[in-house]
Amino acid sequence: MTKKHPPIPGTTPFDGDQAQKGYALNKMCFSFNDEANRQAFVADEEAYMQKYSLNEQQAAAIRARNVLQLIAAGGNAYYLAKFAGIFKLDMQDIGAQQTGMTKEQFKAKLVAAGQ
């Protein structure tokens, strides 16, 4: 059992429990390092998810393209970036989802913070 840390509002810490919970999801996302696997996923997402035995929470989050749901389902940000890349989403898209902003609002916030 992993040592529990005090909760940080709005976050899901990636600890040992989350790593175990998200093993199948992260393994699938790691497979996207290979172009043939990305193509196979795009061709038949459901079959590809079944190949990795994703649970319903993980599969629903994949279908929704929702990074916060994927993190809650045990996803690791580094592996999820492989999934997001299939759909031409970048870290600014993910940051916007995490903050509840549009991508344009999130970019403006980053620019303002850098001044």
C-alpha positions as CSV (number, residue, x, y, z in Angstrom):
1,M,0.0,0.0,0.0
2,T,1.3,3.4,-1.0
3,K,1.7,6.1,1.7
4,K,-1.3,8.5,1.4
5,H,-0.6,12.2,1.0
6,P,-2.9,15.0,1.9
7,P,-5.3,15.7,-1.0
8,I,-4.4,18.6,-3.4
9,P,-7.7,20.1,-4.6
10,G,-8.3,19.4,-8.3
11,T,-5.5,16.9,-8.7
12,T,-5.1,13.1,-8.8
13,P,-1.6,12.2,-7.6
14,F,0.0,9.5,-9.6
15,D,1.2,7.0,-6.9
16,G,1.6,3.3,-6.6
17,D,-2.2,2.7,-6.3
18,Q,-2.9,4.8,-9.4
19,A,-0.1,3.0,-11.3
20,Q,-1.7,-0.3,-10.6
21,K,-5.1,1.0,-11.5
22,G,-3.9,2.4,-14.8
23,Y,-1.5,-0.3,-15.9
24,A,-3.6,-1.5,-18.8
25,L,-4.4,2.0,-19.9
26,N,-0.7,3.2,-19.7
27,K,0.5,0.0,-21.5
28,M,-1.9,0.7,-24.3
29,C,-0.8,4.4,-24.6
30,F,2.8,3.3,-24.5
31,S,2.1,1.1,-27.6
32,F,1.3,4.3,-29.5
33,N,5.1,4.9,-29.8
34,D,4.7,2.6,-32.9
35,E,2.9,4.1,-35.9
36,A,1.3,0.8,-36.8
37,N,-0.3,0.7,-33.4
38,R,-1.6,4.3,-33.7
39,Q,-3.1,3.3,-37.1
40,A,-4.7,0.1,-35.6
41,F,-6.2,2.2,-32.8
42,V,-7.7,4.7,-35.2
43,A,-9.0,1.9,-37.4
44,D,-10.9,0.2,-34.6
45,E,-10.7,1.9,-31.2
46,E,-13.0,-0.6,-29.5
47,A,-11.0,-3.7,-30.6
48,Y,-7.8,-2.0,-29.7
49,M,-9.0,-1.1,-26.2
50,Q,-10.3,-4.7,-25.7
51,K,-6.8,-6.0,-26.8
52,Y,-5.4,-4.2,-23.7
53,S,-8.3,-5.2,-21.4
54,L,-9.3,-1.6,-20.5
55,N,-12.0,-1.4,-17.9
56,E,-15.2,0.6,-18.6
57,Q,-14.0,3.7,-16.8
58,Q,-10.8,3.8,-18.9
59,A,-12.7,3.0,-22.1
60,A,-15.3,5.7,-21.5
61,A,-12.5,8.2,-20.8
62,I,-10.8,7.2,-24.1
63,R,-14.1,7.6,-26.0
64,A,-14.6,11.0,-24.4
65,R,-11.0,12.1,-25.2
66,N,-11.1,13.5,-21.6
67,V,-7.6,13.8,-20.1
68,L,-8.9,14.4,-16.5
69,Q,-11.1,11.3,-16.7
70,L,-8.0,9.4,-18.0
71,I,-5.9,10.6,-15.1
72,A,-8.7,9.6,-12.6
73,A,-8.7,6.2,-14.3
74,G,-5.0,5.7,-13.6
75,G,-3.5,7.4,-16.6
76,N,0.0,8.8,-16.4
77,A,0.5,12.1,-18.1
78,Y,3.6,10.9,-20.0
79,Y,1.7,8.0,-21.5
80,L,-1.5,10.0,-22.1
81,A,0.5,12.4,-24.2
82,K,1.0,9.5,-26.7
83,F,-2.8,9.1,-26.9
84,A,-3.4,12.9,-27.2
85,G,-0.9,13.1,-30.0
86,I,-3.0,10.8,-32.2
87,F,-5.6,13.5,-32.3
88,K,-3.1,16.3,-32.7
89,L,-3.7,17.6,-29.1
90,D,-0.7,19.2,-27.4
91,M,0.1,20.1,-23.8
92,Q,-1.7,23.4,-24.2
93,D,-4.9,21.5,-25.1
94,I,-4.4,19.3,-22.0
95,G,-3.7,22.3,-19.8
96,A,-6.9,23.9,-21.1
97,Q,-8.9,20.8,-20.2
98,Q,-7.3,20.7,-16.7
99,T,-8.1,24.3,-16.0
100,G,-11.6,24.4,-17.6
101,M,-10.5,27.0,-20.1
102,T,-10.5,27.2,-23.8
103,K,-7.1,26.6,-25.4
104,E,-7.0,30.3,-26.4
105,Q,-7.7,31.4,-22.8
106,F,-5.0,29.0,-21.5
107,K,-2.4,30.3,-23.9
108,A,-3.3,33.9,-22.9
109,K,-2.8,32.9,-19.3
110,L,0.6,31.4,-20.1
111,V,1.7,34.5,-22.0
112,A,0.5,36.8,-19.2
113,A,2.4,34.7,-16.6
114,G,5.6,35.0,-18.6
115,Q,5.5,38.8,-18.6
